[in-house]
Amino acid sequence: MTGKNGGNGILWNCDCEIQLLTGEIIGGFDTVKGRAVIKTTDNVCFKSVWVQLEGHSMSDFRTHGSDSRITKHSKNYRFFPDQEESFPSSTTPACCFLISGGAETTTLQRGTYTYPFELKLHGQARPAPFKSTFGRTYFKVTLHVISLIGNIFWSEKIADEKLIKTAGYLRLYPNFSEPIQFVFTKERSFFSKRPPLKLVVTIEKMGYLPGEKIFCQIQIQNFALERISEISVSFVQRITYYDNLASKVMVAVLDEQGHVCDSTNGLTRWDLSIPIPGKLMPSFGNGRKCIEVNYFLQVRVEGKSSINGEREIIIGTTRNAESSEPLDVMECRRVSVDSLWDTMSVQSGSTNPPSYSELSSRRTSVDTLPPVYDSVVTDSAWLNSQILNVCK
């Protein structure tokens, strides 16, 4: 008898292989086709065999403590399907049972068995695969086997896995096209009945595709008639790498514009358009569990009384199509770290976001961004090199 140790179980008298017929996943409703080949050298009793598409993220970074101690952080997380779902069910997306996981078992005699499979996607949001200094995300097709070992115990093992090229996917639903208005106010003094400054930011919509423009209007209500010197607007990408106890944030400025006003007018208005780069990864969040990609519009007013704020902008890959299959509303809301805003028109805040000053001091150039997703998915050399790392 022959045996293989590794992964999370043992596989005896059996060799398994995934043969993919689908080379790349582009759309949100694609089907991954392939076949699983099982070769047995003796009778093998199987309780369950299934194939599923999995999305994984890995973070690896270091933090410096107040005592100058360096702490290493590393985390692997399966976000698709969520790793909290320990055993797949009939509702698990992109999953196909080859041998049922019910009460009955199946015994395969010595020989070679081929099982075709199809893994159907249903418009779930997924991140773009990328690799950076602090982590990476990738997708793979895995073959899971639960078999009887020595007539003593059942063992579950990932018998084979194959990386698959994917592009990020996020549908922008109609509520993403509603106009949004954000209001920020400067804290008023003890002697004043109203704040000295009120910043109103209006954008035509919250969700955009790469290559589009963000049309924005800035209004500053200067109740105290203080001097306002300059207004600056930045469009930034924030990639956050999470561990259980720490996080690493990298911010890149995608576009930055300034407007010199140098006035004490009671009302200042500035209309501008912000170009979105044509190659951007879509927004993605998974509850601060490993890696998230978010985009923000940051506005800062300089003068005697300064005020600043930021709000999230959603970058998708496609608009909602009438022919598309409906997606559960909870799936749509998992796109962001926090639940997405409804179609209400006004968001307000009275203080600076806690991370604003930190982000401003840690900005990097666009050259330090991870590769854009459509260059990564076509990088076959990188893909092949990762197969060895993932399958160890």
N, C-alpha and C positions, 0 to 999 in steps of 0.2 A: 504494500500500500504506500502511496505517496501522499504527502501533506504539505500545505503551504501555510506558514504563519505570517501574520501582518495585519495591519489595519485594526479592526475591532472584532476579529474572530478567526476561526480556522476553517479551511476548506479541504476536505479529503477526497481523493480519488476523482478529482474533477478539475478541469480547466475551462475557463470561461473567457469569451472575447466579445467585445462590442464592435460591430462593423457599421459605421455611419454612412448613410446614403445622402444625407443632407449636409452640405458643406458650411452653410452660414445661416444665421437667423437675422433677418432684417426687420420684418414687420412685427406687429403685435399679435397677429393671428396666424402666424406661420405654424407649420407642422414639421417636426423633426422625425425623419424616417430612418430606419435602420433595421438591423437584425442582431440577435444575440445567439452566439454559437456556444453550446455546452457540450464538452467532450468528457465522457465518464470512462474510467478504466475498470470500474466495478459497479455493482449495484449501489446507487446513492438515493437516499430518501430525502425528499425536499418538502418542506412545509410551505415555503413561499419563495417566489422569484419575481422581482419586478425591476423595471427600468424607469429612471426619472431624470428630468433635467434639474440641475442644481446650480444656484448662484452662490458664490463664496466671496468673502472679503477677508483680507489679512492686514492687520496694522502692526507696525514695528517701529517704535520710537523711544527716545530717552527724554527724561525730564530732570531738571536741576533743582534740588531742594534748597531751602534757606541755609542749610549747613554745608552747602556745596557738594552734597552727596548726589551722585548720578544714579537714577533709577531706570531700569530697562522695562519697557512695557511691550507686550506682545499679545495679540488676540486674533483668533480665527473664528469666523462666524458664518454660518449658512443662512443667508437671508431669503433664499428662494429654493424650495418652500421654507418657511421659518423653521429653524432648528428646534424650536419648542414643540413642533409636531414630530414626535419621535417615530411614529409608524404611519405610513401613508394610508389614506382612505379613498373612497370613491370620489370624493370632492377635491382631492389633492391635484393641483394643476400640473400638467405635463408629466403625468405618471401613467404607466401601463403595467398591469400585472400579467406576467407570462404563466406563472403557476399560482393559483389562487391561494390566499392566505387564510382560508377558512379552517374548519375543524378537520377536514380530510387532508391526507398527505399524498404525495405522488412519488413513486419510485421509478427511477430511470435505470434501465439496464445498461450494460457496457455498450457504448456507441457514441455517435455524434448527432446532436439535435439542434435544429435551427428554428428560432422563434422570431418572426418579423414583429416589429413594433412601430407605433406612431405616437408621438408625444405632441398633443395639441395645446397651443397657447390660446389664451382667451383675453388678450389685451391687458395683461398685468403690467404695471410699471416695472421697468428694470433699468439698472444703471449701465452706463457704458463701461466695458472692461478697460482698465488702464493700470499702469504700473508707475510708481513714483518712489522717491527715497523712503517714504514712510509707510508704504502699503500698496496694495493692489486689489482689484476685483476681477473675477473671471467666472466663466460658466463651463460646466462639464456635464456629460451624460454618464450616469453611474448605473452599474448593474449590481443589485443587492440580492444576496442568496441567504436563505435560512435552511440549513441542512442538518441532518442527524449525524453526530460524530460518535463512532464506535458503539452505536446502540445505547449510548449513555445520556448525552445531552444535546440540546439544539444550539447551534452556533450561527450567529448572523455575521456576514462578512461582505464588504464591498469587493466583489470578485473582479471587476474591471471598471475602468473609467477612461473617458476620452474627452479632452478639451474640445470645445466647439466655438468657432468664431461667432460673435454676436455684435449687434449694434444696440446702443441704448434705445429705450422706447418709453415715451410718455405722451399720452393723448391729452390734448388741451380741450376741456369740455366748455360748453357755452358760458358757464359762470366765470371762466377765466377771461372772457372778453368784455366783462362789465367794467365801466370806468371806476376808478378807485381814487379816493381822496384821503390823504394823511394829514393830520394836524398835530403840530408840536408847539408847545408854549414854554417860554422862559419863566422860571419860578418868579412870582411877584414878590416884592419886598414887603416888609411888615407894614410900611406906611402907605402902600398902594392898594387900590381896590381891584386892579387888573394887571396882568402881566405886561412887562415892557415890550415884549416881542411875541408875535404869533406867526408861526411858519406853516403855510398851507401848501402841500404838494399834491398836484392832481396829475394822474396818468390815465391814458385812454383805456388801458386794460392791464391785467395782472400777468397774463400768460403770453409768451412770445415764442417764435421759432427762430433758430439761428439765421442771421442775415437780415432780420427785420430791424425796425427802428422803434425806440421808445420815445413817444412824443409826451413831453412833460411841461407842466406849467408851475412855476414857483411864484408864490405870493407871500410877501412879508408885510404884516400889519405892524407898523412901528408906533405903538400908542404913546411911548415916552418921547418920540421924536429924537431918538438917539442917532448918532452917526453910524451908518452901516457902510463898511468899506468894501466887502467882497462876498460873493456867493460862489460856492463850489459844489459841483455834483459829480459823483463817482459811481461807476458801475463796476462792481467787484464780484469775483468768484471766491467762494470760501469752501475749502475742503477740510473737513474735520475728521481726524482719526481718533477713534475712541478705544480706550481700554476700560476695564471695570472701574478703575479708580482715578483715571487721568484722561486727558485728551490733548491732542496736538492740532493746532489750527494753522493752516497756510492760506494766505489771502493774496490774490493777484488783481491788480487794477486793470480792467479790460478797456475802460475809457474814462477820461476825466476832463471836465470842462469847468472854466471859471468865468465869472462875470463881475467886472469892477463897477461898482455903483457910486461909492463915495458920496452918499447923500443922507439927508435927515428927513426925507419925505415920509409922510404918514403911511403911504402905500407904495411898495416896490413890486414890479411884476417882471418876470423873465420867462419867455417861451423858448424851449430848446428841444432838440432831437438828439438822442443818444444811439449811435449805431451799435448793433449787436454783431460780434464776429460771426462769420459764416460757418465756422467749425467749433461747436461747443458741445460738451457733454450735457445731457439733460439733467434737470434737477432730480435728486434722489435722496430720500431719508428713510431710515428704518428704526426710528425710535431710539436714536443715540446708542446703537448696539455695536457698531464697528466703524464704517466709513460712510460719510454723507457729503453730498455735493449740493451747495446752495448758492444762489445769486442774490445780491442786494443792491439797492439804490441808496446811496448815502448822500445826504445833503448837509452842508455846513454853512452857517452865516457868521461872518467875522465882523466885529465892530466893538463898540463900547460894551455891549452885551452880546456874547456869542451864544449860538444855539445850533444844535445839530441833531440828526436823527437818521435812522435807516429803516427800510422796509424790504421784505423779500419779494423778488421777482421770480416767477416760475418760467424756466426754459424747457420747452417740450420738443417733440420730434414730429408731431402731426396734429392737425386739427381734428376735432370730433367728426367722424364720417357717419352719414345716415345709414350706410350699409354695415357699419361696424356692429359687432355683438355688444350688448350692454355690459357694462362693468359695474360690479357692486360698489356702492358709494363709499364703503369703508376702504376699499382698495384705492379709490381715488384720493382719499384723505391721507393715505399712508405715504404720499409722495414727499411730504415735508416733515421736518422734525416735529413741528407743532401742527395741529390740525389747520387745514387751509382756511382762508377767510371765506365767508359766505359772500353773497352778492351785495351785501350792505356797502354803502358808498363811502363811509367815513371811518377811518381808524385814527385814534388820537393817542397822544402821549405827552406827559409833562416833564419828563426828564430824559437825559441821554440814555440810549441803550447801554447796558453795563459793559458790553464788549467793544463799544465804538472806539474809545481811546486806545485800547489794546490792539485792535485791528489796524488802526491808523499807523501805529508805530511799528507794525510788523508787515507792512505791505511789501510785496515783491513785484518784480517786473513780470510781464506776460511771458517772457522767455523761460521762467522757472516753472511754468505750469506743466503738469503731466501731459503726455502726448494726447492730442484730440482723438476721440474714439474712432473716427473713421480711418485714421492712419494706423491705429493700433490693431484694429481687426483685420487689416490687410497685411500686417507685418508677420508673414509666415515664419520667418526666422525666429522672431521672439516667441511666437506661439509654440513652435516645436521645442524650443529650449525650455519652455515652462512645463511641457508634458513630463519631462524627467523630474522636475522639482515637485510637481503636484502628485505624481504617482509613486513617490518614494514611500 
